[in-house]
Amino acid sequence: MASRSLPERAVRAVGESQLSERVARAQELAYAPLIEWVQRTPLHTDVLGHSLHPSLTDVTAGCWLGTSLLDLAGGSQSRRGATILAGFGLLASLPTALAGAGDWAELSGEERRIGAVHAVGMDTATFLFAGSLVARLRGNHRLGTRLAAAANVVVAGAGFLGGHLALHRGTARRTSVDERDRSSPVG
């Protein structure tokens, strides 16, 4: 039997952790009314045949990665663009998080625990980016750059967990209305 890679061991440890279970229970209690609402909205749909959440994460993460790329390579003339991207990423994070919460509510066991840790990571990154945006708007671009870089490190780790759920475990799959119609008996 081949040994598991470090990323595989990390995901397994998160999925089996009692701390992850406590985090999941706390999120369930804190967000129950919001989750019930979001599950009745277009943010939680089966029309695409998959969850909307992974597509929305591309917008959020793309804006935030672009922010740090401008910070690193663009110099002082790119500060305005980096600030705008940080703000758009924050705006995009709201529907992204809501769609993810709706999906998470349908998970159980290890997947639920991994999703809870993913959410805490993304919440942390969101708060770091909010701090980055505030710093930039106050003229402290050096602090804004550092907070954005830290946030993107967190996004990478949390995104890995989310990607594992969606791609390896298939949690983003949905049964479309057409597929359900084809599989239901005629009678």
Contacts in CASP RR format, 6 or more apart in sequence:
PFRMAT RR
TARGET T0000
AUTHOR 0000-0000-0000
METHOD contacts of the structure
MODEL  1
MASRSLPERAVRAVGESQLSERVARAQELAYAPLIEWVQRTPLHTDVLGH
SLHPSLTDVTAGCWLGTSLLDLAGGSQSRRGATILAGFGLLASLPTALAG
AGDWAELSGEERRIGAVHAVGMDTATFLFAGSLVARLRGNHRLGTRLAAA
ANVVVAGAGFLGGHLALHRGTARRTSVDERDRSSPVG
4 12 0 8 1.000
7 160 0 8 1.000
7 164 0 8 1.000
11 114 0 8 1.000
11 161 0 8 1.000
11 164 0 8 1.000
14 20 0 8 1.000
14 113 0 8 1.000
14 114 0 8 1.000
14 117 0 8 1.000
14 161 0 8 1.000
15 109 0 8 1.000
15 110 0 8 1.000
15 111 0 8 1.000
15 113 0 8 1.000
15 114 0 8 1.000
15 117 0 8 1.000
16 110 0 8 1.000
16 113 0 8 1.000
17 113 0 8 1.000
17 117 0 8 1.000
20 113 0 8 1.000
20 114 0 8 1.000
20 116 0 8 1.000
20 117 0 8 1.000
21 113 0 8 1.000
23 113 0 8 1.000
23 116 0 8 1.000
23 117 0 8 1.000
23 120 0 8 1.000
24 112 0 8 1.000
24 113 0 8 1.000
24 115 0 8 1.000
24 116 0 8 1.000
27 104 0 8 1.000
27 116 0 8 1.000
27 119 0 8 1.000
27 120 0 8 1.000
28 35 0 8 1.000
28 105 0 8 1.000
31 101 0 8 1.000
34 98 0 8 1.000
34 101 0 8 1.000
35 101 0 8 1.000
35 102 0 8 1.000
35 104 0 8 1.000
35 105 0 8 1.000
38 44 0 8 1.000
38 98 0 8 1.000
38 99 0 8 1.000
38 101 0 8 1.000
38 102 0 8 1.000
39 102 0 8 1.000
39 105 0 8 1.000
41 98 0 8 1.000
42 52 0 8 1.000
43 52 0 8 1.000
43 95 0 8 1.000
43 98 0 8 1.000
43 99 0 8 1.000
43 102 0 8 1.000
44 51 0 8 1.000
44 52 0 8 1.000
44 99 0 8 1.000
44 102 0 8 1.000
44 103 0 8 1.000
45 52 0 8 1.000
45 174 0 8 1.000
46 174 0 8 1.000
46 175 0 8 1.000
46 176 0 8 1.000
46 177 0 8 1.000
47 176 0 8 1.000
47 177 0 8 1.000
48 55 0 8 1.000
48 174 0 8 1.000
48 176 0 8 1.000
49 173 0 8 1.000
49 174 0 8 1.000
49 175 0 8 1.000
49 176 0 8 1.000
49 179 0 8 1.000
50 172 0 8 1.000
50 173 0 8 1.000
50 174 0 8 1.000
51 99 0 8 1.000
51 100 0 8 1.000
51 103 0 8 1.000
51 166 0 8 1.000
51 171 0 8 1.000
51 172 0 8 1.000
51 173 0 8 1.000
51 174 0 8 1.000
52 99 0 8 1.000
53 96 0 8 1.000
53 99 0 8 1.000
53 100 0 8 1.000
53 103 0 8 1.000
53 166 0 8 1.000
53 172 0 8 1.000
54 163 0 8 1.000
54 166 0 8 1.000
54 172 0 8 1.000
56 92 0 8 1.000
56 95 0 8 1.000
56 96 0 8 1.000
56 99 0 8 1.000
57 96 0 8 1.000
57 159 0 8 1.000
59 89 0 8 1.000
59 92 0 8 1.000
59 96 0 8 1.000
60 89 0 8 1.000
60 92 0 8 1.000
60 93 0 8 1.000
60 96 0 8 1.000
61 155 0 8 1.000
61 159 0 8 1.000
62 89 0 8 1.000
63 85 0 8 1.000
63 86 0 8 1.000
63 87 0 8 1.000
63 88 0 8 1.000
63 89 0 8 1.000
63 92 0 8 1.000
64 85 0 8 1.000
64 86 0 8 1.000
64 89 0 8 1.000
64 125 0 8 1.000
64 129 0 8 1.000
64 148 0 8 1.000
64 151 0 8 1.000
64 152 0 8 1.000
64 155 0 8 1.000
65 152 0 8 1.000
65 155 0 8 1.000
66 82 0 8 1.000
66 85 0 8 1.000
67 82 0 8 1.000
67 85 0 8 1.000
67 86 0 8 1.000
67 89 0 8 1.000
67 129 0 8 1.000
67 132 0 8 1.000
67 148 0 8 1.000
68 82 0 8 1.000
68 145 0 8 1.000
68 148 0 8 1.000
68 149 0 8 1.000
68 152 0 8 1.000
70 78 0 8 1.000
70 79 0 8 1.000
70 81 0 8 1.000
70 82 0 8 1.000
70 85 0 8 1.000
71 78 0 8 1.000
71 82 0 8 1.000
71 141 0 8 1.000
71 144 0 8 1.000
71 145 0 8 1.000
71 148 0 8 1.000
71 149 0 8 1.000
76 141 0 8 1.000
79 136 0 8 1.000
79 141 0 8 1.000
82 136 0 8 1.000
82 145 0 8 1.000
82 148 0 8 1.000
83 133 0 8 1.000
83 136 0 8 1.000
83 137 0 8 1.000
86 129 0 8 1.000
86 132 0 8 1.000
86 133 0 8 1.000
86 136 0 8 1.000
86 148 0 8 1.000
87 129 0 8 1.000
87 133 0 8 1.000
89 129 0 8 1.000
90 126 0 8 1.000
90 129 0 8 1.000
90 130 0 8 1.000
90 133 0 8 1.000
93 122 0 8 1.000
93 126 0 8 1.000
93 129 0 8 1.000
97 119 0 8 1.000
97 122 0 8 1.000
97 123 0 8 1.000
97 126 0 8 1.000
100 119 0 8 1.000
101 119 0 8 1.000
103 171 0 8 1.000
103 172 0 8 1.000
104 112 0 8 1.000
104 115 0 8 1.000
104 116 0 8 1.000
104 119 0 8 1.000
107 115 0 8 1.000
107 165 0 8 1.000
107 171 0 8 1.000
111 165 0 8 1.000
111 169 0 8 1.000
111 171 0 8 1.000
114 161 0 8 1.000
114 162 0 8 1.000
114 164 0 8 1.000
114 165 0 8 1.000
115 161 0 8 1.000
115 162 0 8 1.000
115 165 0 8 1.000
117 158 0 8 1.000
117 161 0 8 1.000
118 158 0 8 1.000
118 159 0 8 1.000
118 161 0 8 1.000
118 162 0 8 1.000
118 165 0 8 1.000
119 158 0 8 1.000
120 158 0 8 1.000
121 154 0 8 1.000
121 157 0 8 1.000
121 158 0 8 1.000
122 154 0 8 1.000
122 155 0 8 1.000
122 158 0 8 1.000
122 159 0 8 1.000
124 151 0 8 1.000
124 154 0 8 1.000
124 158 0 8 1.000
125 151 0 8 1.000
125 152 0 8 1.000
125 154 0 8 1.000
125 155 0 8 1.000
125 158 0 8 1.000
126 151 0 8 1.000
128 147 0 8 1.000
128 148 0 8 1.000
128 150 0 8 1.000
128 151 0 8 1.000
128 154 0 8 1.000
129 147 0 8 1.000
129 148 0 8 1.000
129 151 0 8 1.000
131 144 0 8 1.000
131 147 0 8 1.000
132 143 0 8 1.000
132 144 0 8 1.000
132 145 0 8 1.000
132 147 0 8 1.000
132 148 0 8 1.000
132 151 0 8 1.000
133 144 0 8 1.000
135 141 0 8 1.000
135 143 0 8 1.000
135 144 0 8 1.000
135 147 0 8 1.000
136 144 0 8 1.000
165 171 0 8 1.000
165 172 0 8 1.000
166 172 0 8 1.000
END
